[in-house]
Amino acid sequence: MSSDPVAPEEWLSRYIIQSNHFRKTDKTVKPDAFIPHPHEDLSVTRHLDLDQDAIWSIGENVAHRRNKQLYGRAVNQASSYLEQKLKVLPAPDLPGNPNHANVTGWPPDKEAQKIVALEIAAKSEYMPRIG
């Protein structure tokens, strides 16, 4: 169930709906994709019991609700966040995404968030949306 605690080895996706959140040249994720500012939490999707089509479908839904394009997703394990003293908390109440989770515990200022985001981005794999 997606309300179970998030394990460090669990895989997560951060949907990329802004073209300036990844590098087109080498297909890597920029740290800005992981900065929650001005929000307190960062939204991610757990891969629990989902196949690739379902993970992409949720991303399309996220992009549609925000009237944006889904460019891809940043994939990493929960440990990437936990190692930065952040928490990954299940938040399955988001419409259309029962595997939604929030990354919480961010430093309050954007510059400190960027330092944390640099570490997370370095451990992420960018998967472009194809098709």
N, C-alpha and C positions, 0 to 999 in steps of 0.2 A: 504494500500500500504506500502511496506517495506521501502520507503523513508520518511515516516512520523516520527516525533520525537519519541524517545523511552521514554515510560512512566515508572516511578519508579516501578510499580507493574508488569511490563512485564517480562515474563520468557525468559531466555537466556540459551544457551548451549555452553560450551567450550569443544571442542572435545579433547579427551585424546588419543594421538597417540605415547606416550612414556610410557613404562612399569614402569619407575621410577617416574611417576607423580601421582601414586595412591598406597595406601597400600593394598596389597593382603589379609592381615590378617583381617582387619576390614572394607575393602571396603570404605575407605575415600580418599579424594583428598588431595594431598600434595600441599603446597603453590607454589612450583616450577611450577605447571601447570598454574599459573596465572602471572608469571613474564615475561614481554615482552622482556627483555634484550636478545639479542642486538638490538631488534627492538624498535621503539617508541610506537607502538600501540599493543594491544592485540586483536586478532580476536575472535569473538563470533558469534553465530547464534541466531536470534530472532525466537520465536515460532509462530509468527503471522500466522494465517490461515494454520498452518501445523499440520498434525496428526503425531503420533509417527513414523510411517513408513517413512514419508517424512523427518522428522528430522534425523533419522538414515541414510537414503539414502544420504543426504547431507554430513553427517560425513564420510560415506564410500567413497564418492567422494573426500573429503579433504584428507583422508588417502591415497587413490590411487594416487592422484596428487603428493604427497610427497613420494611415494613409501614406505609407513609405514603401520602398522596394526592399526585398530581402536579398542582400548581396551574398550572404553566407553565414557561417557561424564559427565562433571560437570554441574549441573543444579542449577541455582539460579535466583533471581529476579534482575532486573537492579539496584534496591535500594542498593544491596550489594556493587556495584561499586560506586554509587553516594554518599553513606555515607562516602566513602574514598576520597571524593573531586575529583573523576574522572568523565569523561564524556563518555556517550555511544552514539556514532554517527552512524546513518545509513550509510552503504557503500554498496548498492545493486549492485555494478558494478563487484563483484567477479563472474567469470564464474561458473555457476551451483548452485549459492547460492544467489537468489534475497533477502534473509533475512539476509544477512551478515551485521555485524556492527563492528565498531572498538571502543575499550575502550582506551581513550586518557587522557593525562594530568598526566602521571606517573612521579614520581620524576626521575631525570636523573641518579642517581647511583643505582646499583643493590641492595645494602644493604637496602636502603630506600624502594625500590620496594618490597623487601622481607617482610618488616614490613606490608606494605599494603596488600600483597598477603596472609599473615597469617590470616588477618581479613576476607578476601573474602573467603578463603578456609574453614574457620570455619562456614560460612553461606551457604556452597554448599553441595549438595547431589550428590554422585557418583552413576551413573547408568551404570553397566557393559554391554557390548555388548554381547548379548546372540544369539547364532546361527551362 
